[in-house]
Amino acid sequence: MVKHAVILAGGVGTRLWPASVQKYPKQFLRLGQGQSLFAMTLRRAIRLGIEGFICVVTHRDHAEGIARECEEVLREEPFPSSRVIVLAEPAGKNTAPAIAYACTVLQYAGLPSATVIVLPADHTIEPLSVFAGDVDKAARLAEQGWLVTFGIPPERPETGYGYIEVADKIDPGFRVRKFKEKPDEATARSFLSQGNHYWNSGMFAFRADRFLEELDKHAPEVARPFFMASFPEIPQHSPIGKTPIMLPVGKQIEEIYRKTPSISIDYAVMEHSDRCAAVPAQFSWSDVGSWDVVAELFGSELEKRQAEHLITVEAEGNFVLSDLPVALAGVKDLIVIVKNGAVLVCKRGKTQLVKDVVQTLKDTERSDLL
């Protein structure tokens, strides 16, 4: 099994606007069983049997909120709070710098060759036992020096995900031939018919030192600022109560993030490295990337939680998430979100258009709503 986990909790999740905003991004949304998406991810990491550290990388504006979420989980999970580290970023620079930050901290802790699993904080994965089996396969490849991703078998010609084309088999997975951008529908249908394409899950497993080597090779502008810095030792004592260890933003981190570009791990490393492998996922996965997905995964539970605030008359197939009472009459197949002082009304099946709404708000200088 992998030794350490890195949880990426720095995104804003604009596709879930207006519930997900800068001050309260989607990883804090309590969608399933009263838990936030981040809390579900942290529990998942712990239950994988992580023996080393769990590093959570987040924006400094959200570090205190993440710490509180950690405390809540650690009251119930048998995992030492001294092995949960919250790494605060001064700015969101996408996934490559965030992962580099965590891997560099592990190197300074004397753990350079240990395997790491990278988990975004906004995914749902079931069942855990099957996921753990796939993580074990990825760990075996990672120990051999591969940069491993999890390929999701495509269920439909999805245009909202990137794809992975695999080549020859390397037990227990495949060598990656190419990472591909989000396609149009015709191209997505072609990928399905070929049978050797998977959705890119955005989850990874590798040795920390191998990732940093490949990052230095293919994106030195990201790697070098981290290499040139010196990081404080991870405190060995246990924090008070169930509080995780906090590494706040200091002058060194400010300078590193000032120098490094904003770039994803895919663009920085995975699309260029010849050491990429994929493990086909046996588990059920979703990136909770739209209101359509939220309605499908959590609709029944969320409706029960707000039933007293929802009035329907000749209305069917609708999904509502609201801070205020809502009445629907004579309508069907709508998504209605009332959060953070804003209202979204969208037809089911069209919620990918929310990203265009967010862009319009930016273009018209209404960022106060974001």
C-alpha positions as CSV (number, residue, x, y, z in Angstrom):
1,M,0.0,0.0,0.0
2,V,1.1,3.6,-0.5
3,K,3.0,5.2,2.4
4,H,1.7,8.8,2.3
5,A,-1.3,10.7,1.0
6,V,-1.6,14.2,-0.5
7,I,-5.0,15.7,-0.6
8,L,-5.5,18.6,-3.0
9,A,-8.0,21.0,-1.4
10,G,-7.2,24.3,-3.1
11,G,-9.7,24.7,-5.8
12,V,-12.8,26.9,-5.9
13,G,-15.2,24.6,-7.9
14,T,-16.8,27.3,-10.0
15,R,-19.0,24.7,-11.7
16,L,-21.0,24.4,-8.5
17,W,-21.7,28.2,-8.2
18,P,-23.4,29.7,-6.3
19,A,-23.0,27.2,-3.5
20,S,-19.2,27.1,-4.2
21,V,-17.6,30.5,-3.9
22,Q,-14.1,31.8,-3.1
23,K,-14.8,32.1,0.6
24,Y,-16.6,28.7,0.8
25,P,-15.4,26.4,-2.0
26,K,-17.0,23.1,-2.9
27,Q,-14.7,20.9,-0.8
28,F,-16.6,22.3,2.3
29,L,-20.0,21.6,0.9
30,R,-21.9,19.0,3.1
31,L,-23.6,16.9,0.5
32,G,-23.5,13.3,1.7
33,Q,-24.5,12.1,5.3
34,G,-23.8,15.6,6.6
35,Q,-20.1,15.3,5.6
36,S,-18.1,17.7,3.5
37,L,-16.4,16.4,0.4
38,F,-13.1,17.1,2.0
39,A,-14.1,15.1,5.2
40,M,-15.1,12.1,3.0
41,T,-11.7,12.3,1.2
42,L,-9.7,12.5,4.5
43,R,-11.6,9.5,5.9
44,R,-10.9,7.6,2.7
45,A,-7.2,8.3,3.0
46,I,-7.1,7.2,6.6
47,R,-9.0,4.0,5.9
48,L,-6.6,3.1,3.1
49,G,-4.2,2.3,6.0
50,I,-1.8,5.2,5.4
51,E,1.2,4.6,7.7
52,G,3.0,7.9,7.0
53,F,1.8,11.4,6.6
54,I,-1.4,12.9,5.1
55,C,-0.5,16.3,3.6
56,V,-3.4,18.6,2.8
57,V,-2.6,21.4,0.4
58,T,-5.0,24.3,0.4
59,H,-5.2,28.1,0.0
60,R,-4.2,30.0,3.1
61,D,-7.6,31.6,3.3
62,H,-9.1,28.1,3.8
63,A,-6.4,26.6,6.0
64,E,-8.3,27.2,9.3
65,G,-11.5,25.8,7.8
66,I,-9.5,22.7,6.7
67,A,-8.0,22.3,10.1
68,R,-11.5,22.4,11.7
69,E,-12.6,19.7,9.3
70,C,-9.6,17.6,10.2
71,E,-10.3,17.9,13.9
72,E,-13.9,16.8,13.3
73,V,-12.8,13.7,11.4
74,L,-9.9,12.8,13.8
75,R,-12.2,12.7,16.7
76,E,-13.8,9.6,15.1
77,E,-10.9,8.1,13.1
78,P,-8.0,6.3,14.8
79,F,-5.2,8.3,13.1
80,P,-2.6,10.5,14.9
81,S,-3.2,14.3,14.4
82,S,0.6,14.7,14.4
83,R,0.7,12.9,11.0
84,V,-1.8,15.2,9.3
85,I,-0.1,18.3,7.9
86,V,-2.0,21.3,6.4
87,L,0.2,23.1,3.9
88,A,-1.0,26.6,3.2
89,E,-0.4,28.1,-0.3
90,P,-0.2,31.9,-0.7
91,A,-1.9,31.6,-4.1
92,G,-3.7,28.9,-6.2
93,K,-1.2,27.8,-8.8
94,N,-2.9,24.6,-10.0
95,T,-1.9,21.0,-9.2
96,A,1.8,20.8,-10.2
97,P,3.1,23.3,-7.6
98,A,0.7,21.9,-5.0
99,I,2.0,18.4,-5.4
100,A,5.6,19.6,-5.6
101,Y,5.1,21.4,-2.3
102,A,3.9,18.3,-0.5
103,C,6.6,16.0,-2.1
104,T,9.3,18.5,-1.1
105,V,8.1,18.6,2.5
106,L,8.2,14.8,2.5
107,Q,11.8,14.9,1.2
108,Y,12.8,17.2,3.9
109,A,11.3,14.8,6.4
110,G,13.7,12.1,5.1
111,L,11.1,10.2,3.1
112,P,12.0,10.8,-0.5
113,S,11.5,7.4,-2.0
114,A,8.2,6.5,-0.2
115,T,5.1,6.1,-2.3
116,V,2.5,8.8,-2.4
117,I,-1.2,8.8,-3.5
118,V,-2.6,12.1,-4.6
119,L,-6.3,12.6,-4.0
120,P,-8.4,15.6,-5.0
121,A,-10.7,16.7,-2.2
122,D,-13.9,16.7,-4.3
123,H,-14.3,13.1,-5.6
124,T,-16.7,10.4,-4.5
125,I,-15.4,6.8,-4.6
126,E,-17.1,3.6,-3.7
127,P,-16.6,0.9,-2.4
128,L,-13.5,1.5,-0.3
129,S,-12.4,-2.1,-0.4
130,V,-12.3,-2.1,-4.2
131,F,-10.5,1.3,-4.3
132,A,-7.9,-0.1,-1.8
133,G,-7.2,-3.0,-4.1
134,D,-6.6,-0.6,-7.1
135,V,-4.4,1.6,-4.9
136,D,-2.3,-1.5,-4.1
137,K,-1.9,-2.2,-7.8
138,A,-0.8,1.5,-8.4
139,A,1.6,1.3,-5.4
140,R,3.3,-1.7,-6.9
141,L,3.9,0.2,-10.2
142,A,4.9,3.3,-8.3
143,E,7.6,1.4,-6.4
144,Q,9.1,0.4,-9.8
145,G,9.4,4.1,-10.7
146,W,6.2,4.7,-12.7
147,L,4.0,7.7,-12.4
148,V,0.6,6.1,-12.1
149,T,-2.8,7.4,-12.7
150,F,-6.2,5.7,-12.4
151,G,-8.1,5.4,-15.6
152,I,-11.9,5.4,-15.3
153,P,-13.7,3.1,-17.8
154,P,-15.9,5.5,-19.8
155,E,-19.6,5.0,-19.5
156,R,-20.6,7.4,-22.2
157,P,-19.1,9.8,-24.7
158,E,-18.3,12.4,-22.0
159,T,-16.9,15.7,-23.3
160,G,-16.3,17.2,-19.8
161,Y,-13.3,14.9,-19.0
162,G,-9.8,14.5,-20.3
163,Y,-8.9,11.0,-21.6
164,I,-6.0,8.6,-21.3
165,E,-5.0,6.3,-24.2
166,V,-3.2,3.2,-23.0
167,A,-0.8,1.0,-24.9
168,D,1.0,-2.3,-23.9
169,K,0.3,-4.0,-20.6
170,I,2.7,-3.7,-17.7
171,D,1.2,-5.8,-14.9
172,P,-0.9,-4.8,-13.1
173,G,-1.7,-1.9,-15.4
174,F,-0.9,-0.4,-18.8
175,R,1.7,2.0,-20.2
176,V,0.2,5.3,-21.1
177,R,0.5,6.2,-24.8
178,K,-1.0,9.7,-24.5
179,F,-3.1,12.1,-22.4
180,K,-5.8,13.8,-24.4
181,E,-7.7,17.0,-23.8
182,K,-11.5,17.2,-23.4
183,P,-12.9,16.1,-26.7
184,D,-16.0,17.1,-28.7
185,E,-18.8,14.5,-28.8
186,A,-17.7,12.9,-32.1
187,T,-14.2,12.4,-30.8
188,A,-15.5,11.1,-27.5
189,R,-17.6,8.5,-29.4
190,S,-14.5,7.5,-31.3
191,F,-12.6,7.0,-28.1
192,L,-15.3,4.7,-26.7
193,S,-15.3,2.6,-29.9
194,Q,-11.5,2.1,-29.8
195,G,-11.7,0.5,-26.4
196,N,-8.3,1.6,-25.2
197,H,-9.3,5.0,-23.7
198,Y,-10.1,5.9,-20.1
199,W,-11.3,9.0,-18.4
200,N,-8.5,10.8,-16.6
201,S,-9.4,10.6,-12.9
202,G,-6.9,13.2,-11.7
203,M,-5.6,10.8,-9.0
204,F,-2.0,9.7,-9.0
205,A,0.5,7.4,-7.3
206,F,4.3,7.7,-7.4
207,R,7.4,7.9,-5.4
208,A,7.9,11.5,-4.2
209,D,11.5,11.6,-5.5
210,R,10.5,10.2,-9.0
211,F,7.8,12.8,-9.3
212,L,10.2,15.6,-8.5
213,E,12.8,14.2,-10.9
214,E,10.3,14.1,-13.7
215,L,9.0,17.6,-12.8
216,D,12.6,18.9,-12.9
217,K,13.1,17.3,-16.3
218,H,9.9,18.5,-17.9
219,A,9.0,21.7,-16.0
220,P,12.1,23.0,-14.2
221,E,10.4,26.4,-13.8
222,V,8.1,24.7,-11.3
223,A,10.6,22.3,-9.6
224,R,13.7,24.6,-9.2
225,P,12.1,27.1,-6.8
226,F,11.2,24.3,-4.4
227,F,14.7,22.7,-4.7
228,M,16.4,25.9,-3.8
229,A,14.4,26.5,-0.7
230,S,14.9,25.0,2.8
231,F,11.9,23.8,4.7
232,P,11.5,23.5,8.5
233,E,11.3,20.1,10.0
234,I,7.9,18.6,10.6
235,P,7.3,18.9,14.3
236,Q,7.5,15.5,16.1
237,H,5.3,16.4,19.0
238,S,1.5,15.8,18.9
239,P,-0.6,19.0,18.4
240,I,-3.1,19.9,21.1
241,G,-6.1,17.6,21.0
242,K,-7.0,16.6,17.5
243,T,-5.5,19.7,15.8
244,P,-3.4,18.8,12.7
245,I,0.1,20.3,12.2
246,M,-0.1,23.6,10.4
247,L,2.7,24.9,8.1
248,P,1.7,28.5,7.5
249,V,2.8,30.7,4.6
250,G,6.2,32.1,5.2
251,K,8.6,34.3,3.2
252,Q,10.1,31.3,1.5
253,I,6.8,29.9,0.3
254,E,5.7,33.4,-0.8
255,E,8.8,33.6,-2.9
256,I,8.4,30.1,-4.4
257,Y,4.9,30.8,-5.4
258,R,5.8,34.2,-6.8
259,K,8.3,32.5,-9.2
260,T,6.4,29.3,-10.2
261,P,3.8,29.4,-13.0
262,S,0.3,28.1,-12.6
263,I,0.2,24.7,-14.3
264,S,-1.5,21.3,-13.8
265,I,0.4,18.1,-13.2
266,D,-0.9,16.8,-16.6
267,Y,0.6,19.8,-18.6
268,A,3.7,19.9,-16.5
269,V,4.6,16.2,-16.3
270,M,2.2,13.5,-17.3
271,E,1.8,14.6,-21.0
272,H,5.6,14.6,-21.5
273,S,7.0,11.7,-19.3
274,D,7.7,8.3,-20.8
275,R,7.3,6.8,-17.3
276,C,3.5,7.1,-17.1
277,A,1.2,4.1,-16.4
278,A,-2.5,3.6,-15.7
279,V,-4.4,1.3,-13.5
280,P,-8.0,0.7,-14.8
281,A,-10.4,1.5,-12.0
282,Q,-12.7,-1.2,-10.7
283,F,-14.3,1.3,-8.2
284,S,-17.2,3.7,-8.8
285,W,-16.0,7.3,-9.3
286,S,-17.3,10.8,-9.7
287,D,-15.5,14.2,-9.6
288,V,-18.7,15.9,-8.5
289,G,-18.1,18.4,-11.2
290,S,-21.6,19.7,-12.0
291,W,-25.0,20.2,-10.4
292,D,-26.3,17.3,-12.6
293,V,-23.8,15.0,-10.8
294,V,-24.7,16.4,-7.4
295,A,-28.4,15.8,-8.1
296,E,-27.7,12.2,-9.2
297,L,-25.4,11.3,-6.3
298,F,-27.0,13.2,-3.4
299,G,-30.4,14.4,-4.6
300,S,-32.6,12.1,-2.4
301,E,-30.7,12.9,0.8
302,L,-30.5,16.6,0.2
303,E,-34.2,16.8,-0.6
304,K,-35.0,15.0,2.7
305,R,-32.9,17.5,4.6
306,Q,-34.7,20.5,3.2
307,A,-38.2,19.0,2.6
308,E,-39.9,21.5,4.9
309,H,-38.6,24.4,2.8
310,L,-39.7,23.1,-0.6
311,I,-43.3,23.4,-2.0
312,T,-44.1,21.7,-5.3
313,V,-47.4,21.9,-7.3
314,E,-47.5,19.9,-10.5
315,A,-43.7,19.9,-10.6
316,E,-41.5,16.9,-11.2
317,G,-37.9,15.9,-11.9
318,N,-36.5,19.0,-10.2
319,F,-33.6,19.4,-7.9
320,V,-33.4,22.2,-5.3
321,L,-30.7,23.3,-2.9
322,S,-31.6,26.5,-1.2
323,D,-31.1,28.6,1.9
324,L,-34.6,29.9,1.5
325,P,-38.0,28.4,1.1
326,V,-38.7,27.6,-2.6
327,A,-42.0,26.9,-4.4
328,L,-42.1,25.2,-7.8
329,A,-45.3,25.1,-9.8
330,G,-45.9,23.7,-13.3
331,V,-42.2,23.1,-14.1
332,K,-40.0,20.0,-14.5
333,D,-36.4,19.0,-14.9
334,L,-34.9,22.1,-13.4
335,I,-31.9,22.7,-11.2
336,V,-32.6,25.5,-8.7
337,I,-29.7,26.7,-6.4
338,V,-30.2,29.5,-3.9
339,K,-26.9,30.1,-1.9
340,N,-24.7,32.9,-0.8
341,G,-27.1,35.6,-1.9
342,A,-27.4,34.4,-5.5
343,V,-29.8,32.3,-7.5
344,L,-29.1,29.8,-10.3
345,V,-31.9,28.3,-12.4
346,C,-30.8,25.8,-15.0
347,K,-32.3,23.0,-17.1
348,R,-31.2,19.5,-16.1
349,G,-28.5,18.2,-18.4
350,K,-27.3,21.7,-19.1
351,T,-25.4,22.5,-15.9
352,Q,-22.0,22.5,-17.6
353,L,-23.1,26.0,-18.7
354,V,-22.5,27.2,-15.2
355,K,-18.9,27.8,-16.1
356,D,-20.1,30.2,-18.7
357,V,-22.2,32.0,-16.1
358,V,-19.1,32.4,-13.9
359,Q,-17.1,33.7,-16.8
360,T,-19.8,36.2,-17.6
361,L,-19.8,37.4,-14.0
362,K,-16.0,37.9,-14.2
363,D,-16.3,39.7,-17.5
364,T,-18.9,42.1,-16.2
365,E,-17.0,42.9,-13.1
366,R,-19.5,41.0,-10.8
367,S,-16.8,39.1,-9.0
368,D,-18.5,40.1,-5.7
369,L,-20.9,37.2,-6.5
370,L,-18.0,34.7,-6.8
